[in-house]
Amino acid sequence: MSELFIELFSEEIPARMQKQAGENLKKLLCETLAQLNPSNGKIYFTPRRLAVSLHVNSFIPPYTLRERGPRLNAPEKALEGFLRKHQASASALEREQGFWILNKALPEIPAAEFIGQNLPQLLWNFPWPKSQRWGNASQFSWVRPLHRIVCILDNQIVPFSLKTANDTAHGLEAHNISEGHRFLSPTPFQVTSAQQWEKQLIEQYVIADPTQRQNTIKANLAALIHKAKLKLVEDQELLDEVTGLVEWPIVLLGHIDSKFMDLPAEVMQVSMRLNQKYFALRHLDGTPANQFAFIANIIPENDGELIIKGNERVLKARFSDAEYFWNHDRKISLEARNKQLRHMVFHAQLGTQADRVLRLEKIAEYLANYLNYNVSLAKRAAFLCKADLTSGMVGEFPELQGIMGGYYAQHDHESPEVCRAIAEHYKPSGLNDTLPEGPISIVTALSNKIDLLTTFFAIGEKPKGSGDPYALRRAALGIIRIIRENGLRLDLNKSFQFAISLLNESLQATITANDLTQFIYERLYVQLRKEGARYDILSALSPSKKLSDLVLMLNKVFLINNFINKTEGKDLLATVKRSNNILQIENKKDGPHIGTPDPLLLIENAEKKLFSLLKETEETIKQALQTEDFDKAMNSLARLKLPLNTFFDETIINDKNVQLRKNRLKLLNQIHEVSTLIADFNQIEK
């Protein structure tokens, strides 16, 4: 196979767009060049370049194009257009089932010719989130001005141009010339292969492989921080972004003015991260260090003394702003700030943040009563949890909402439980985030998420497809995690019913608690699949029982899973499924066959024994489920296996006597009803 290498060299590409653009380029190349069987693709990206290497066949072998054309009675112009499209003559046509069929012999096509024909259109249509046009009034657009295109196949240039019949202003053409680092080594060089290009760029101070570049940053960071006897505040998102900002990373350490060390650690970290892309550091005991790390894109003189001083001056200005907000915000108590929430809109259809706080207080009171937690503390935390939205610090750094409220609550001498609950009430904000700790924090976080789901579902803002502007899926997953990991015995359906009752009558009419519990169920289903757990058992649980108690349901899933993994469980599952399948088939003929079987029509010993045992089993299962003794329920159901198999072996279900047949089908229906007290076994995979 031949190596195809493409590099697109431009002005600086935003870091957040680079990875997706590289994946898109590889995907589109593979789709466009599918006839060349592309394989072994590798993606490269830096701030100034996007590149892909692929292995492709050297040519497309000769083949016959066979394509259906217009109907035989179609207008003549339709046929002319079809032939013109395929550059074929009428002699290549034949009639088949009322249509013209084209059979055109196509010669071998060299890979370079095929690539050159198809790449211009790919680049013209490349999907950037945002793009721009530049120079000479061309309509061609790219994320930033595109300067060079390298396209080589086995060291040979694949010639093509971005000029089109309708747009000749943009004169970019493919060649084999690239260049190195903008400042350290901008000298152009000739490209002969992907490996040579990558090696040459290293010599010219560019690490083209993003994984290698990130590993270099991590290793150099670790070495420098270890030498300073500090530790890094891990931040993968920042690391990913910085990797996309530099081509030749150099790690440097700067110092923080001691007067700013009284600022909350989160304030310093967020300010450094968002504004300057600096890494926060800690002492080995976890306390904030008066140093920070940053990544330069050039090799500095004098150990980077001037660069470090420049970054320290910029950070000083940033921290001065943060210090002002910190001191000014604490002059007003959170309780006083709560009045300002009346002027802050939560959502046009849902009122103000003050309206929301009233709901949160009532939900927190309900949950605290239900879970037997301190009601007054729960209400206080809910009352104050949104007050920091009016602060200058949160206005400057929205990422700190909740966290700053916790600090301001401490300043106001609120109880430690309330302070912590305010700081943690948005948790967990993602799959890797920690959970709120302590009863009051748990109640406040649950109240926030339950209200969020209830209100936005009520106004019809449910997630659609991949769109979820209000992070409702994340809120649902947060509820699931809080309940699961704390073992909370909470009736979600009743909780949502209470939250709905707090809405105005017109909104109450738009939503049911079942809508919300079903949404939670769907998120749990997806989560169990990702965990490799038995999500099919979750689907099999009785719909009327689903999500009334999440912990109870998951315990049930666990115990059913353990049971059906045993030999007797597998046998029972197969037998019950057999019974259900027969019933479904016969119900389609003349069913449904519901009601209690007539004991007088039970003439075979096998069916008499089964009927008698079913009544006993039903009562046992109902009692066991009331006491949450799932083992007893499953073992009771397992007793049906042998009599049920005997029934199948010794009894003709589809008896010629219609009354006997219907009575036996009612018996099967009774088996179905008894088994579904536990689960719908038809939905459980073997």
C-alpha positions in Angstrom: 0.0 0.0 0.0 1.0 3.6 -0.4 1.4 6.3 2.2 -0.8 9.3 1.9 0.2 12.4 4.0 -1.8 15.6 4.2 -0.9 18.7 6.3 -3.0 21.9 6.4 -0.9 24.7 7.7 -2.7 27.9 9.0 -2.8 30.6 11.5 -3.4 29.6 15.1 -6.3 27.1 15.5 -8.3 27.5 18.7 -7.2 24.8 21.1 -10.8 23.6 21.8 -11.3 22.9 18.0 -8.1 21.0 17.2 -8.9 17.4 18.4 -12.3 17.3 16.8 -11.0 18.8 13.6 -8.3 16.1 13.4 -10.9 13.4 13.9 -13.2 15.0 11.3 -10.3 15.2 8.8 -9.4 11.5 9.2 -13.1 10.5 9.0 -13.8 12.5 5.9 -10.7 11.3 4.2 -11.6 7.7 4.9 -15.1 8.2 3.6 -14.0 10.2 0.5 -11.3 7.7 -0.4 -13.2 4.6 0.6 -12.5 3.0 -2.9 -8.8 3.1 -2.0 -9.3 1.1 1.2 -7.7 3.6 3.6 -6.2 2.2 6.8 -3.7 2.8 9.7 -4.7 6.5 10.0 -2.8 8.7 12.4 -3.9 12.2 13.4 -1.6 15.2 14.2 -2.5 18.6 15.4 -0.8 21.7 16.8 -1.9 25.3 17.0 -0.8 25.9 13.4 -1.3 22.6 11.6 -3.7 19.8 11.1 -2.3 16.6 9.5 -3.3 13.0 8.8 -1.3 10.0 7.5 -3.1 7.1 5.9 -2.2 3.9 4.0 -4.2 3.5 0.7 -4.2 1.3 -2.3 -2.1 2.5 -5.2 -5.0 2.4 -7.6 -8.6 1.6 -8.0 -8.8 -1.5 -10.3 -11.0 -1.5 -13.4 -14.6 -2.2 -12.8 -18.0 -1.9 -14.4 -20.3 0.8 -13.1 -23.9 -0.4 -13.1 -26.5 2.1 -12.2 -30.2 2.4 -12.7 -31.3 5.5 -14.7 -34.7 7.0 -15.6 -37.8 5.0 -16.5 -38.2 3.9 -20.1 -41.1 6.3 -20.5 -39.2 9.3 -18.9 -38.7 12.5 -20.9 -35.8 12.4 -23.3 -34.1 15.2 -21.4 -34.0 13.1 -18.2 -32.1 10.4 -20.1 -29.7 13.0 -21.7 -29.0 14.4 -18.2 -28.3 10.9 -16.8 -25.8 10.1 -19.6 -24.2 13.5 -19.3 -23.7 13.0 -15.6 -21.9 9.7 -16.2 -20.1 10.8 -19.4 -21.6 7.8 -21.2 -23.3 7.2 -24.6 -26.6 5.5 -25.3 -24.8 2.3 -26.4 -24.0 1.6 -22.7 -27.7 1.4 -21.8 -29.9 -1.6 -21.5 -33.6 -2.1 -20.6 -34.5 -3.8 -17.3 -37.9 -4.0 -15.6 -39.0 -0.6 -17.0 -35.8 1.3 -16.4 -32.7 2.3 -18.3 -29.6 0.6 -16.8 -26.2 1.9 -17.4 -23.2 -0.5 -17.7 -20.1 1.5 -18.1 -16.6 0.0 -18.1 -14.3 2.1 -16.0 -10.5 1.9 -16.4 -8.0 1.6 -13.6 -7.7 4.9 -11.7 -4.4 5.8 -10.1 -4.7 6.8 -6.4 -3.0 10.2 -7.0 -5.6 11.1 -9.7 -8.5 10.0 -7.5 -7.2 11.9 -4.5 -6.5 15.0 -6.5 -10.1 14.9 -7.9 -11.8 14.6 -4.5 -9.8 16.5 -1.9 -10.7 20.1 -3.0 -14.4 19.4 -2.4 -13.6 17.9 1.0 -11.6 21.0 2.0 -14.3 23.4 0.7 -16.9 21.6 2.8 -14.8 21.0 5.9 -17.0 21.4 9.1 -15.5 24.0 11.4 -17.7 25.3 14.2 -16.7 28.8 13.2 -14.7 29.8 10.1 -13.6 32.9 8.2 -12.9 34.1 4.7 -9.9 36.2 3.8 -8.2 37.9 0.9 -9.2 38.5 -2.7 -12.9 38.1 -2.1 -12.7 34.3 -2.2 -15.6 32.3 -0.8 -13.3 29.6 0.6 -13.4 29.6 4.4 -11.2 28.0 7.1 -11.0 28.4 10.8 -8.1 30.7 10.4 -6.2 31.8 7.2 -4.8 28.7 5.5 -1.2 29.2 4.2 0.0 25.8 3.0 -1.3 22.5 1.9 1.0 19.5 1.8 -0.3 16.4 0.0 2.1 13.6 -0.9 1.6 10.0 -1.9 4.8 7.9 -1.6 7.0 11.1 -1.7 5.2 12.4 -4.8 3.1 15.5 -4.8 -0.6 14.9 -5.4 -1.5 18.0 -7.4 -4.7 19.9 -6.8 -5.9 23.4 -6.3 -8.6 25.1 -4.3 -9.6 27.0 -7.3 -13.0 26.2 -8.7 -15.0 27.2 -11.8 -17.0 29.6 -9.7 -14.2 30.9 -7.4 -10.8 31.4 -8.9 -9.6 34.0 -6.4 -8.1 31.6 -3.9 -4.8 30.2 -5.4 -3.8 27.7 -2.8 -2.3 24.5 -4.4 -1.0 21.3 -2.9 2.8 20.9 -2.6 5.4 19.3 -0.4 6.7 22.2 1.7 6.1 22.7 5.4 7.8 24.9 8.0 8.8 24.7 11.6 8.2 26.8 14.8 7.0 30.3 14.0 9.7 31.9 16.1 12.4 29.3 16.8 12.8 27.8 13.3 10.4 29.1 10.7 12.6 27.8 7.8 10.5 25.9 5.1 11.5 22.3 4.4 10.6 19.6 2.0 8.3 16.8 3.1 8.9 13.2 1.9 6.9 11.1 4.3 4.9 11.4 7.6 7.8 10.0 9.6 10.3 12.4 8.0 7.9 15.3 8.5 7.5 14.5 12.2 11.2 14.0 12.7 12.1 17.2 10.9 9.6 19.2 12.9 11.2 18.0 16.1 14.5 19.4 14.8 12.6 22.7 14.1 11.0 22.8 17.6 7.6 21.4 16.9 6.1 18.3 18.5 3.4 17.4 16.1 2.0 14.4 17.9 -0.5 15.8 20.5 -0.1 12.8 22.8 3.7 13.2 22.8 3.4 16.9 23.3 1.1 16.5 26.3 3.3 13.8 27.8 6.3 16.1 27.5 4.3 18.8 29.4 3.3 16.4 32.1 6.9 15.0 32.5 8.5 18.5 32.7 5.8 19.8 35.0 6.3 16.8 37.3 10.1 17.2 37.4 10.0 21.0 38.1 7.4 20.7 40.7 9.1 17.8 42.4 12.3 19.9 42.6 10.4 22.7 44.2 8.9 20.2 46.7 5.3 21.0 45.6 2.5 19.1 44.1 0.2 19.9 41.1 -3.6 20.5 41.4 -4.7 18.0 38.7 -6.6 19.6 35.9 -6.9 17.5 32.8 -9.1 20.0 30.9 -6.5 22.7 31.4 -3.7 20.3 30.4 -5.6 19.5 27.2 -6.1 23.2 26.4 -2.5 24.1 27.0 -1.4 21.2 24.8 -3.3 22.9 22.0 -1.7 26.3 22.6 2.0 25.4 22.2 4.2 23.6 19.7 7.4 23.4 21.8 6.3 23.5 25.5 8.6 24.9 28.1 7.5 24.7 31.7 8.3 27.7 34.0 7.4 28.5 37.7 6.3 31.9 38.9 5.7 33.4 42.4 2.5 34.8 43.9 2.6 38.0 46.0 2.2 37.0 49.6 -0.6 39.5 50.2 -2.9 37.5 47.9 -2.4 34.2 49.8 -5.4 35.0 52.0 -7.7 34.6 49.0 -9.7 31.3 48.9 -7.7 28.7 47.1 -10.5 28.1 44.6 -10.5 31.8 43.7 -6.8 31.8 42.9 -7.1 28.5 41.0 -10.0 29.7 38.9 -8.5 33.1 38.2 -5.2 31.5 37.1 -6.9 28.8 35.1 -9.5 30.9 33.2 -7.6 34.0 32.5 -4.0 32.9 32.2 -4.0 29.1 31.7 -1.7 28.7 34.7 -1.5 25.6 36.9 -2.2 25.9 40.6 0.2 24.3 43.0 0.0 23.0 46.6 2.4 22.3 49.4 2.8 18.7 50.2 0.4 19.1 53.1 -2.3 20.3 50.7 -2.2 24.0 51.6 -2.0 26.5 48.7 1.5 27.3 47.5 2.7 30.8 46.6 3.9 29.6 43.2 2.3 28.7 39.9 3.3 26.8 36.8 2.8 27.9 33.2 3.8 26.8 29.8 5.7 28.9 27.3 6.0 28.3 23.6 9.6 29.5 23.1 13.0 28.7 24.6 13.6 31.7 26.9 16.9 33.4 27.7 18.2 33.8 31.3 16.1 30.8 32.5 13.0 32.7 31.5 13.5 35.5 34.0 11.8 38.2 31.9 8.9 35.9 30.9 8.3 34.9 34.5 8.3 38.5 35.7 5.9 39.4 33.0 3.5 36.7 33.9 3.8 37.5 37.6 2.8 41.2 36.8 -0.3 40.0 34.9 -1.3 37.6 37.7 -0.9 40.4 40.3 -3.4 42.5 38.4 -5.8 39.6 38.1 -5.5 38.8 41.8 -6.0 42.5 42.7 -9.4 42.4 41.0 -10.3 39.2 42.9 -9.1 40.7 46.2 -11.4 43.6 45.6 -14.4 41.4 45.1 -13.5 39.2 48.1 -13.3 42.2 50.4 -16.3 44.0 49.0 -18.7 41.0 48.9 -18.2 40.2 52.5 -19.6 43.7 53.5 -23.1 42.4 52.7 -24.4 39.2 54.4 -25.9 36.4 52.5 -29.2 36.9 54.1 -29.3 40.6 53.0 -28.2 39.4 49.5 -31.2 37.1 49.3 -33.5 40.2 48.8 -31.6 41.0 45.6 -32.6 37.7 44.1 -36.1 39.2 43.5 -34.5 41.2 40.7 -32.6 38.2 39.2 -34.6 36.1 36.6 -34.2 32.4 36.9 -36.2 31.7 33.7 -38.8 33.8 31.9 -41.4 31.2 32.4 -40.3 30.2 36.0 -39.9 33.6 37.7 -37.0 34.9 39.7 -34.3 33.3 41.7 -36.2 34.4 44.8 -39.2 32.3 43.6 -36.9 29.4 43.2 -35.4 29.8 46.7 -39.0 29.5 48.1 -39.4 26.2 46.3 -36.0 24.9 47.4 -36.8 25.7 51.0 -40.0 23.7 50.8 -38.4 20.7 49.0 -35.5 20.7 51.5 -38.0 20.7 54.4 -39.9 17.8 52.7 -36.7 15.7 52.1 -35.3 16.4 55.6 -38.6 15.2 57.2 -38.7 12.2 54.9 -35.0 11.2 55.7 -35.2 12.2 59.3 -32.5 15.0 59.0 -32.4 18.3 60.8 -35.2 20.3 59.1 -34.2 23.8 60.3 -30.6 23.5 59.0 -31.9 22.1 55.7 -34.3 25.0 55.3 -31.6 27.5 56.2 -29.1 26.1 53.7 -31.7 26.1 50.9 -32.7 29.7 51.8 -29.1 30.9 51.4 -27.7 28.6 48.7 -28.4 31.0 45.8 -27.5 34.3 47.5 -23.9 34.4 46.2 -25.3 34.8 42.6 -25.6 38.5 43.5 -21.9 38.8 44.5 -19.2 40.4 42.5 -16.9 37.4 42.7 -19.5 35.0 41.2 -20.3 37.7 38.6 -16.7 37.6 37.5 -16.2 33.9 38.0 -19.5 32.0 37.5 -17.6 28.7 38.1 -17.4 29.7 41.8 -21.1 29.8 42.5 -21.9 27.8 45.6 -18.2 27.7 46.6 -18.2 31.4 47.3 -21.5 31.1 49.1 -19.9 28.7 51.5 -17.1 31.1 52.3 -19.5 34.0 52.7 -21.7 31.9 55.0 -18.6 31.2 57.2 -18.0 34.9 57.4 -21.6 35.4 58.5 -21.1 32.7 61.2 -23.6 30.3 59.8 -23.4 26.7 61.2 -20.7 24.5 59.6 -23.4 22.2 58.2 -25.1 25.1 56.4 -21.8 26.5 55.1 -20.8 23.1 53.7 -24.2 22.5 52.2 -24.2 25.9 50.3 -20.7 25.1 49.0 -21.6 21.6 47.8 -25.2 22.0 46.6 -24.2 21.9 42.9 -22.4 18.6 43.4 -21.8 16.3 41.7 -21.3 18.5 38.6 -20.0 15.6 36.5 -19.1 11.9 36.6 -15.7 12.5 38.2 -16.9 15.1 40.7 -17.2 14.3 44.4 -20.5 14.0 46.1 -22.0 16.3 48.8 -21.1 15.1 52.2 -23.3 15.2 55.3 -27.1 15.1 55.6 -27.7 18.8 55.1 -25.4 18.9 52.0 -27.2 15.9 50.6 -30.7 17.4 51.1 -29.7 20.8 49.6 -28.1 19.2 46.5 -31.1 16.9 46.0 -33.5 19.8 46.4 -31.6 21.8 43.8 -31.6 19.0 41.2 -35.2 17.9 41.8 -36.4 21.4 41.4 -34.3 21.9 38.2 -35.7 18.8 36.6 -39.3 19.5 37.7 -39.4 23.1 36.5 -37.8 22.6 33.1 -39.8 19.5 32.3 -42.9 21.5 33.2 -42.1 24.2 30.6 -41.3 21.6 28.0 -37.5 22.0 28.0 -36.7 18.3 28.0 -33.4 17.2 26.5 -33.7 16.4 22.9 -31.1 14.3 21.0 -27.7 15.4 22.1 -29.0 18.8 23.1 -29.3 19.5 26.8 -28.8 23.2 27.4 -29.9 23.1 31.1 -27.8 20.0 32.0 -30.9 18.0 33.0 -29.2 14.6 32.2 -26.3 15.6 34.5 -28.8 16.6 37.2 -30.5 13.2 36.9 -27.2 11.3 37.1 -26.4 13.5 40.2 -29.6 12.4 41.9 -28.8 8.7 41.1 -25.3 9.0 42.4 -26.3 10.7 45.6 -29.0 8.1 46.3 -27.0 5.1 45.3 -23.7 5.9 47.1 -25.5 7.1 50.3 -28.0 4.3 50.3 -30.9 6.7 50.7 -34.3 5.1 51.1 -36.2 7.9 49.2 -39.4 7.6 47.3 -38.6 9.5 44.2 -42.1 9.5 42.8 -43.5 11.1 45.9 -40.6 13.6 45.9 -41.4 14.7 42.4 -45.1 14.8 43.2 -44.3 17.3 46.0 -42.0 19.4 43.8 -44.8 19.6 41.1 -47.3 20.7 43.7 -45.2 23.8 44.3 -45.7 25.0 40.7 -48.6 27.1 39.6 -51.7 25.2 38.4 -51.0 25.8 34.6 -47.6 24.2 34.9 -48.8 21.4 37.2 -51.1 20.3 34.3 -48.1 19.9 31.9 -46.2 17.2 33.9 -46.5 14.1 36.0 -44.2 12.6 38.5 -44.0 9.5 36.3 -42.5 11.7 33.5 -39.6 12.6 35.8 -39.1 9.2 37.4 -39.1 7.6 33.9 -36.3 10.1 32.9 -34.3 9.1 36.0 -34.9 5.4 35.1 -33.6 6.0 31.5 -30.4 7.6 32.9 -29.9 4.7 35.3 -30.4 2.2 32.5 -27.7 3.9 30.5 -25.4 4.1 33.5 -25.8 0.4 34.3 -25.0 -0.5 30.7 -21.7 1.5 31.0 -20.9 -0.2 34.3 -21.5 -3.6 32.7 -24.3 -4.3 35.1 -27.5 -6.2 34.2 -29.5 -3.4 32.7 -31.9 -6.0 31.2 -33.0 -6.9 34.7 -33.7 -3.3 35.4 -36.0 -3.2 32.4 -37.7 -6.4 33.6 -38.8 -5.0 37.0 -42.5 -4.5 37.4 -43.3 -1.1 35.9 -45.5 -0.2 38.9 -42.6 -0.7 41.2 -39.9 1.1 39.3 -38.1 4.0 41.0 -40.4 4.3 44.0 -37.3 3.4 45.9 -34.0 3.4 43.9 -32.0 1.6 46.5 -34.6 -1.1 46.9 -34.8 -1.6 43.1 -31.0 -1.9 42.7 -30.9 -4.4 45.5 -33.6 -6.3 43.7 -31.5 -6.2 40.4 -28.5 -7.5 42.3 -30.3 -10.4 43.9 -32.2 -11.4 40.8 -28.9 -11.3 38.9 -27.2 -13.6 41.5 -30.2 -16.0 41.4 -30.3 -16.4 37.6 -26.6 -17.0 37.5 -27.2 -20.2 39.4 -28.3 -23.4 37.7 -31.7 -23.4 39.3 -32.2 -19.8 38.3 -31.3 -20.4 34.7 -33.6 -23.4 34.6 -36.5 -21.4 36.1 -35.9 -18.5 33.7 -36.1 -20.8 30.7 -39.2 -22.5 32.0 -41.1 -19.3 32.8 -40.1 -17.9 29.4 -41.4 -21.0 27.8 -44.7 -20.6 29.6 -45.0 -16.9 28.7 -44.1 -17.6 25.0 -46.9 -20.2 24.7 -49.4 -17.8 26.3 -48.4 -15.0 24.0 -48.9 -17.2 20.9 -52.3 -18.5 22.0 -53.4 -15.0 23.1 -52.9 -13.8 19.5 -55.3 -16.5 18.4 -58.3 -16.0 20.7 -57.0 -14.3 23.9 -56.4 -12.8 26.3 -56.9 -15.7 28.6 -57.3 -14.0 31.9 -59.1 -14.9 35.1 -58.8 -17.6 37.7 -58.7 -21.2 36.4 -61.7 -23.3 37.2 -60.6 -26.0 39.7 -63.3 -28.4 38.4 -61.7 -28.3 34.9 -58.3 -29.3 36.2 -58.4 -33.1 35.5 -54.7 -34.0 35.3 -52.6 -34.4 38.5 -49.9 -32.2 37.1 -52.2 -29.2 36.6 -53.9 -29.8 39.9 -50.5 -29.7 41.8 -49.4 -26.7 39.8 -52.6 -24.8 40.6 -52.4 -25.6 44.3 -48.7 -24.6 44.5 -49.3 -21.3 42.5 -51.8 -20.0 45.1 -49.4 -20.8 47.9 -46.4 -19.3 46.0 -48.3 -16.1 45.3 -49.1 -15.4 48.9 -45.5 -16.2 49.9 -44.0 -13.9 47.3 -46.3 -11.0 48.3 -45.4 -11.4 51.9 -41.7 -11.6 51.1 -41.8 -8.5 48.9 -43.5 -6.5 51.7 -40.6 -7.3 54.0 -38.0 -6.9 51.1 -36.9 -10.5 51.5 -36.1 -11.0 47.8 -34.2 -14.2 48.4 -37.3 -15.8 49.9 -39.4 -14.5 47.0 -37.0 -15.9 44.3 -36.7 -19.2 46.1 -40.5 -19.5 46.4 -40.8 -18.9 42.7 -38.1 -21.5 42.0 -40.3 -24.1 43.6 -42.5 -23.9 40.5 -39.8 -25.2 38.2 -40.3 -28.9 38.6 -44.2 -28.9 38.8 -44.2 -26.6 35.8 -41.9 -28.9 33.8 -44.1 -31.8 34.8 -47.2 -29.9 33.6 -45.6 -29.3 30.2 -44.5 -33.0 29.9 -47.8 -34.5 31.0 -50.5 -32.1 29.9 -51.7 -31.1 26.5 -52.3 -27.4 26.7 -54.0 -27.1 23.3 -56.5 -29.8 24.1 -59.3 -30.5 21.6 -61.7 -29.7 24.4 -62.0 -25.9 24.2 -62.9 -25.5 27.8 -59.9 -27.5 29.0 -57.6 -25.5 26.6 -58.8 -22.1 27.8 -58.6 -23.2 31.5 -55.0 -24.3 31.0 -54.1 -21.1 29.3 -55.6 -19.3 32.3 -53.2 -21.3 34.4 -50.3 -20.2 32.3 -51.5 -16.6 32.7 -51.6 -17.1 36.4 -48.0 -18.2 36.3 -47.2 -15.0 34.3 -48.9 -12.9 36.9 -47.2 -14.5 39.8 -43.7 -14.3 38.2 -44.2 -10.6 37.3 -44.7 -9.8 41.0 -40.9 -10.1 40.9 -40.0 -9.2 37.3 -41.0 -9.6 33.7 -38.7 -12.5 33.0 -39.2 -12.2 29.2 -37.1 -9.1 29.2 -34.2 -10.8 31.0 -31.5 -12.1 28.6 -30.1 -15.6 29.2 
